[in-house]
Amino acid sequence: MKTITVNIVTPDGPVYDSEVSMVIAVTATGEMGILPGHIPTVAPLGIGAVRLKKENSTELAAVSGGFLEVRPDKVTILAQSAELATDIDLARAQESARRAEAMLQANKGEVDFQRAELALRRAKNRINVYEGNI
Amino acid sequence: MASLRDIKNRITSTKKTSQITRAMQMVSASKLNRAELNAKAFVPYMEKIQEVVASIAAGSNDTSHAMMTTRPVQKTAYLVITSDRGLVGGYNSNILRTVMSKIRQRHTSNDEFVILSIGRKGRDFFAKQGMTILDSAIALPDHPSFADIKEITRKAVGMFSDGTYDEVYMYYNHFVSAIQQEVTEKKVLPLTDIETTGSTASYEFDPSAEAILEVLLPQYAESLIFGAVLDGKASEHAASMTAMKSATDNASELIDGLTLSYNRARQAAITQEITEIVGGAAALE
C-alpha cells in the first residue's frame, strides 16, 4: 500500500512524523482528504481534528491555526499548536473550556467575546479529539 | 593596616559570594543548554513557513498583501527584547544603547514612535525616558513556549494591520556563542525582504493565494518574533553565565590577595611578639 509522510510542526518543535496512507484535515473551505500522490497544495487550517489513517488504525491530532502544505510524497502541517490525542491533557482542556464558557456568560465586549469563543472551540476540539468522537 | 579579624571576615564573605555566583553560573549553563535545544526545535517550523511564504511570493507576482507593502511611515514601532532581571553583564545595556542611538538618529520627537517591550528591564528603561510603551510582556518563563508570547506577538502584528504604526523594527541579542552575543536589528513589518529560494514548488492554493497569505503572513511575522525571543533567551542565559563566571573569577582573585595580606599580618604579629619577648628577656639581664 502506498504511503505518504506526514509531519506536524509547531513553533515548540515537531509533534508528529510518520508514514500514513491517508490524511484528513479540516481546512477553511471544508474537509480535505489527502492520498499519496496529491497535487502540491497549500490550504489554511481551521480549528479541528486531523485524522491520520494507517493501514488498520487511525491516529487523531488536535490542531488549531496554521496551514497545510501538500506535496506528492509529503504532507506538512504547520500549526501554532498541535497535540496528538495521546498527549492531550484532558483536565486542562476541560478547565479552559469552563473558563471560556464563564467568559462568554460574563460577556465583556466584542473582542473578549470573540476570544472566549475561539478558546472554547479550541478546548472543545481537544476534548473531542481526546475522546475520539469526531 | 587592617586587623587580622577584619581580613578574615572579608575572606569569608567573599568566599560565600563566590559560592553563590558559581552556583548561578552552573544554573545558567544548564538553562543555556535547554534554550539552545528550544531554538533548535523551532528551526524546522521557521524553515518550512519561510519556504511556503517564499514560494507564494515568487509564484504570483500580482498577489500583494497589506503586510507586504511599504506605506508612508508616520509611526514606527520598536520591539525590544530584554531580560527581566539583571546580573547578565552587558546584555541589557548593549541592546538599550543601540535602540536609543537608532531612535535619536531617526526621530526628533517622542510622538514619532512607540515601544513594544518584551522583558522588564526594557520596559522600565523606556518608561523612565518618557517614551510611549504600547504593550509589554514581562515575567516570561526561562524557556518560553509559543503560547507564552502569543499575546504580544498577536498585538504587535494586529496593530500594524490596523494602522497604529507603519513599520516594526525588532531588537534582540543574537546568540553567536556562549561568550559572544550580537545586538541585532531586524525589520519585521512590512515583510519586504522575503527571500525567494531557488527550488520553489508551484502549489495549488485552496481557496486562493490571497486567502492563504491572509493566514500565513501574520503567522510568519509572529514566528519571526518568537524566533527572536528564543534567540534572545539563549543569549540571556549565555550572558548570565559569562557574567557569573567572571564574578567567580574576580572573587577568587580577591580571596588570593586577601589571603596574602592575612598571612603577612599574621607573620607581622608573630614577629612583633617575638621581638617583645626578646626585648623583655634582654631587659631582665
Interface residues (C-beta under 8 A of the other chain):
Chain A: N7 V9 T10 P11 D12 G13 P14 T27 A28 T29 M32 I39 P40 T41 V42 A43 P44 G65 G66 F67 E69 R71 T76 L78 Q80 S81
Chain B: N38 A41 F42 P44 Y45 K48 I49 V52 I56 S145 F146 A147 K150 A201 S202 Y203 E204 F205 D206 P207 A211 I212 E214 V215 L216 Q219 E222 S223 F226
